[in-house]
């Protein structure tokens, strides 16, 4: 296994999932709200595609897909909690 491809797949997968979460109207990470509607999902989608392509170079198609989806589920499960924690800290700092 190539460590550079592993790092590329993990890094772009995490970045892509985070970017798609930040584009969501219900996100609590950014105080200013979600990104503008025009190009919301493109950066995240591009990062996720790069991540999947890197994983397909390392693993078989089925293993790469399940690994990729597991990474996305992990990031999308943690982002709301991190956003709530960040919003709480913002409120505390505003007092």
C-alpha positions as CSV (number, residue, x, y, z in Angstrom):
1,X,0.0,0.0,0.0
2,X,1.2,3.4,-0.9
3,X,1.2,5.8,2.2
4,X,0.8,8.9,-0.1
5,X,-2.4,7.5,-1.6
6,X,-3.7,6.5,1.8
7,X,-3.1,10.1,3.1
8,X,-4.6,11.6,0.0
9,X,-7.7,9.4,0.2
10,X,-8.2,10.1,3.9
11,X,-7.4,13.8,3.7
12,X,-9.6,14.5,0.7
13,X,-12.4,12.3,2.2
14,X,-12.4,14.2,5.5
15,X,-12.2,17.6,3.7
16,X,-14.9,16.7,1.3
17,X,-17.3,15.4,3.9
18,X,-16.6,18.5,6.0
19,X,-17.2,20.8,3.1
20,X,-20.5,19.1,2.3
21,X,-21.6,19.5,5.9
22,X,-20.7,23.2,5.9
23,X,-22.9,23.6,2.8
24,X,-25.9,22.2,4.7
25,X,-28.5,24.8,5.8
26,X,-28.8,23.1,9.2
27,X,-25.1,23.2,10.1
28,X,-23.9,24.9,13.3
29,X,-20.2,25.1,12.5
30,X,-20.2,28.5,10.8
31,X,-21.8,31.5,12.7
32,X,-22.6,33.1,9.3
33,X,-24.7,30.1,8.2
34,X,-24.2,27.9,5.2
35,X,-22.2,28.8,2.1
36,X,-23.9,30.7,-0.7
37,X,-26.3,28.5,-2.6
38,X,-24.6,28.9,-6.0
39,X,-21.6,26.6,-5.6
40,X,-22.4,24.9,-2.4
41,X,-21.6,21.3,-3.0
42,X,-19.0,21.4,-5.8
43,X,-15.8,21.7,-3.7
44,X,-17.0,18.9,-1.3
45,X,-18.1,16.7,-4.2
46,X,-14.8,17.1,-6.0
47,X,-12.8,16.2,-2.9
48,X,-15.0,13.1,-2.3
49,X,-14.5,12.0,-5.9
50,X,-10.7,12.3,-5.6
51,X,-10.9,10.4,-2.3
52,X,-12.8,7.5,-3.9
53,X,-10.5,7.4,-6.9
54,X,-7.5,7.2,-4.6
55,X,-9.1,4.4,-2.6
56,X,-9.9,2.5,-5.8
57,X,-6.2,2.5,-6.7
58,X,-5.4,1.0,-3.3
59,X,-8.2,-1.5,-2.8
60,X,-10.7,-3.5,-4.7
61,X,-13.9,-1.8,-5.8
62,X,-16.1,-3.2,-3.1
63,X,-13.6,-2.6,-0.3
64,X,-12.8,0.9,-1.5
65,X,-16.5,1.8,-1.6
66,X,-17.2,0.5,1.9
67,X,-14.0,2.1,3.3
68,X,-15.0,5.4,1.7
69,X,-18.6,5.3,3.0
70,X,-17.3,4.4,6.5
71,X,-15.1,7.4,6.5
72,X,-17.9,9.7,5.4
73,X,-20.3,8.3,8.1
74,X,-17.6,8.9,10.7
75,X,-17.1,12.5,9.7
76,X,-20.8,13.2,9.2
77,X,-21.4,11.8,12.7
78,X,-18.8,13.9,14.4
79,X,-19.4,17.2,12.6
80,X,-22.8,18.1,14.3
81,X,-21.3,17.5,17.7
82,X,-18.2,19.6,16.9
83,X,-20.5,22.3,15.6
84,X,-22.6,22.3,18.7
85,X,-19.5,22.5,20.9
86,X,-18.2,25.4,18.8
87,X,-21.5,27.2,19.0
88,X,-21.5,26.8,22.7
89,X,-18.0,28.2,23.0
90,X,-19.0,31.1,20.8
91,X,-22.0,31.9,23.1
92,X,-19.7,31.7,26.1
93,X,-17.2,34.0,24.6
94,X,-19.9,36.6,23.7
95,X,-20.9,36.9,27.3
